[in-house]
Amino acid sequence: MNYTLGYTETDIGTVIFQMNASNFEIQTHEVTFTVYEDDIKEVEGLKVFEIPKGFSGFRDIPYIEIPGDILEGRDEYLKETENSKGNIGSTETNQGKVFFYLTAEGLIKAKLGEIEETTDTFYTVEGKRVMLLPGLDIPFVGASSSGGMRI
């Protein structure tokens, strides 16, 4: 499943920047390029993907500029994908997305960016079960009526 990061208009038409699983792709009207970190160069202060020699339709276009917000979106997508591996749930908070994991000891580990908190402390607040996560600066996280987590 592809996740679109954005697009730009160029001399060769619309170029779409997307993530395909953990692969960064640039899709043109003729071909989709999988772009690795080593493929991104800096030319006159711009981040660009140099089009490999021999592709028809690209003779006059030596590279495709990759806007900075696209690269930031790619990095954020990859970070969130890495953080979500093995999780049992997540919730959006004012501080960002919190991912939850079960430890081998049966504890709940919550991860907010690089900060982690493990807990086995649960309370009942207003008739709902919640967990205490003081290390994340989030006082309580509990189950919502839809089955997800909420704060």
N, C-alpha and C positions, 0 to 999 in steps of 0.2 A: 504494500500500500504506500503510495507516494504522499508526501507532505510538502505542499508548496510553500516556499519561503518568500517568493515574490517574483517579479518579472521586470524586464526593462525593454524599451524599444531601441533597436539598433539599425544600422544600415542593411542588415540582412533580415530584418523583421523582428517579431517579438521573441525574446529569449526568456525562458522560464528556468528559475533556479528552484531545485527541489531536493528533498531527501527521499531516498529509496532504501528503506531499512536504515543502515548506518552509512550509506553511500551518498555523497554529495554529487548531484548531477546538474548539468546544464543542457537544457533541451532547446534545440533550434528547430526550424521548419524542416530540416533534412535529417538531423541525427541527434542522438542524445549521448553526451560525453559524460563518463564517470570521471570526476576530478578528485585527485588525491592532493594532499598538502604540498607535495613536491612539485605539482603541476602549476601551482599558483605563484606567479612572479610579480615583481614590482617594476612598473614601467612608468617613468615620469611621475612618480608619486601615487600611481594608481595600482590597485591589485587587479591582475588580469590572468586569464587562462589563454595561453598561446595555442592557437589551433594547429594541430599536427599537420605537417606538410602532406599534400596529396589529396585532401578532401575537396571535391568539386563544389563549387558554389561559394567557396571561401577564399578565392585567389586574392581578392582586394582587401580582405579583412584578416590582419595578422593575429588579432586577439579579441577576446570578449572581456570587457571590463566587468568586474564583480564588485558591486557597491558594498560599502562597509557594513551597512545594516543587514545585508544578506549573509555576510560572514559571521556577524554577531548572532544572527538567527540560527545559523548552522551550528555554531558552538553551543548555544543554549539548548538546541534540540539534542545534540550529542550528550551533553551533560545530564539532561533530564532522562534520556534513554538509559544512560549508565546508572543513574540513581534509582531508576524504576526496576532494575533487574532483581528478581527474587522477592519483590515486595508483596505484601498481602493487602495493600490498600494505600490510598493517599488522600490528602485533603488540601485545599487551597486556604492559605491564611494571609493576614496582612503582611507577614514577614516573607512569604513565598510558599512554595509547595512543600508539604511534609509527606515523606514516604514512611510506611510502617513495615517492619519485618518481624518475623518470629526468630528468636535465637535458639540455639541447640538446648539451652536450659529452660525453654518455654517462656521466656520473658518477651516483652514487646520492646523493640528498638525503634525509635523514631529518628529520622534524619531530615534536617533542614539545611540544605546546602552542605557545608562541611561539618556542621555541628550535629552530634549524635547524643541521644539520651536514651537510656534503657530503664524500664520501669516494670514493676509488678504491683504498683500501687493503684488501686481502683477505688472510686467512691461512687456513691449514689447522690446525685444533685438533681433536685426537682423531679425525682422519679426516674432518672436516666443514669445509666452506668457511664462514668467518665474516667479517664486516666490523667494522672498528674505528671506534667513534663516541665519542671521548673528550669532545667538547663537550656531549654529552647525559648525561654521568655514567652511561652504560651502556657497559661495557667492550667487549663483543662481541655482535653479533647474527648469527644464522646460520639456515640453512634447516632446517626440521624434516622428519621422514620423511614427513609428510602433505603436504609441498609448501609449507606456510606458513612464516612467519618465527618465530623464537623467540630468547630470550636465555638 
